[in-house]
Amino acid sequence: MAKLPAGIVALGFVSLLMDVSSEMIHGLLPVFIVGTLGASAAMLGLIEGMAEATASVTKLFSGLLSDRMGKRKPLAVLGYGLSALTKPLFALAGGAGMVATARFADRVGKGIRGAPRDALVADLVPEAQRGAAYGLRQSMDTIGAFLGPLLAMALMLAFAGNVRLVFWLAIIPAAMAVAVLVIYVREPEAAAKPAVRPKLDRASLAALGRGFWAVVALASVMTLARFSEAFLILRAEGAGLGLTFAPMVLVVMNVIYAASAWPVGVLSDRIGKAGLLAFGFAVLVAADLVLAFAPGLTAVLLGVALWGLHMGLTQGLLATQVAAAAPAALRGTAFGVYNLVTGLVLLAANALAGGLWTALGPQTTFLAGAGFAAIGVIGLQFAAQRR
């Protein structure tokens, strides 16, 4: 396998550092919101869904703008910088409203950077290496996602459960991420001269192609089954996991995710994507069923591990499929549209999960997720038969 460009590795480190920062906060946030601030699980679902939907809407416009500019890096720097600047809001929060504001601002930053960064990955490598490139970036991103909770737990133990101090310290890796991006990532020259200046109109959306919209439909079904990981943390807390060790849920999930994403990406460049995606859906069905019927904490953590494996099997491959299906001149727009649609679906999924959890309990929530994932498996089989 040919060596990946240095820019891909640098983007991986940017993702790793920002995820360390974000997950130091996110690993403690669900219990902080529900326990410390006294909000409900339904409010948690609304905050999480609103935050991710905000990021997705912003990605639409930043992706389109990056296509019109012919440049990805300036928007990526702006987005990562904004997210770094919003971290102190979490430490200052005195109620659920302030947390919602902080999540909103942070996710605007994520939205600004997301589509341009994902399009930049495809700009930097040939199609034959895209599975490996997206897999590497996803793995490094996910390494940060489990180092963050581990660091949060260590700091909680060291500082007698001072959640707000942990939130303050999360600023440091966020600032480092922005520095790496500014210094080490360079765009290819071709990206500076766009062949077209796309608009957000019917013609541009149609030009994305039927293959792209099929990927969007598939990802939307998966998103209905894959609501926020905040509910995994609440499930583990209900099975006996204490506040200090709540981030362990994200550690378990993300270790498996990080260990599988890059190898799966490399494998997909050799054998294709469809079979691996179908297997990923099947693993999500299994994860939801285990979480629905888990009798204790060990079983819950098994379900969390399966959830992480499903993420490693699917997330990088879906990004690769978007990059392959969309015309190069519309690649930023394609990632923006993809993230907008899946983000709106995630808002609905989180609202549904929070409502089911509050009204009927966690078992019903995860059984609903298993049902949606099963629909995805059936849809993939149907699509394969029509080829």
Sequence and secondary structure as in RCSB ss.txt:
>XXXX:A:sequence
MAKLPAGIVALGFVSLLMDVSSEMIHGLLPVFIVGTLGASAAMLGLIEGMAEATASVTKLFSGLLSDRMGKRKPL
AVLGYGLSALTKPLFALAGGAGMVATARFADRVGKGIRGAPRDALVADLVPEAQRGAAYGLRQSMDTIGAFLGPL
LAMALMLAFAGNVRLVFWLAIIPAAMAVAVLVIYVREPEAAAKPAVRPKLDRASLAALGRGFWAVVALASVMTLA
RFSEAFLILRAEGAGLGLTFAPMVLVVMNVIYAASAWPVGVLSDRIGKAGLLAFGFAVLVAADLVLAFAPGLTAV
LLGVALWGLHMGLTQGLLATQVAAAAPAALRGTAFGVYNLVTGLVLLAANALAGGLWTALGPQTTFLAGAGFAAI
GVIGLQFAAQRR
>XXXX:A:secstr
     HHHHHHHHHHHHHHHHHHHHHTTHHHIIIIIS   HHHHHHHHHHHHHHHHHHHHHHHHHHHHHT SHHH
HHHHHHHHHHHHHHHHH  SHHHHHHHHHHHHHHHHHHHHHHHHHHHHHS GGGHHHHHHHHHHHHHHHHHHHHH
HHHHHHHHTTT HHHHHHHTHHHHHHHHHHHHHH    GGGGS S    SSHHHHHHT HHHHHHHHHHHHHHHH
   THHHHHHHHHTT  STTTTHHHHHHHHHHHHHHHHHHHHHHHH SHHHHHHHHHHHHHHHHHHHH  SHHHH
HHHHHHHHHHHHHHHHHHHHHHHHHS GGGHHHHHHHHHHHHHHHHHHHHHHHHHHHHHH HHHHHHHHHHHHHH
HHHHHHHHHHH 
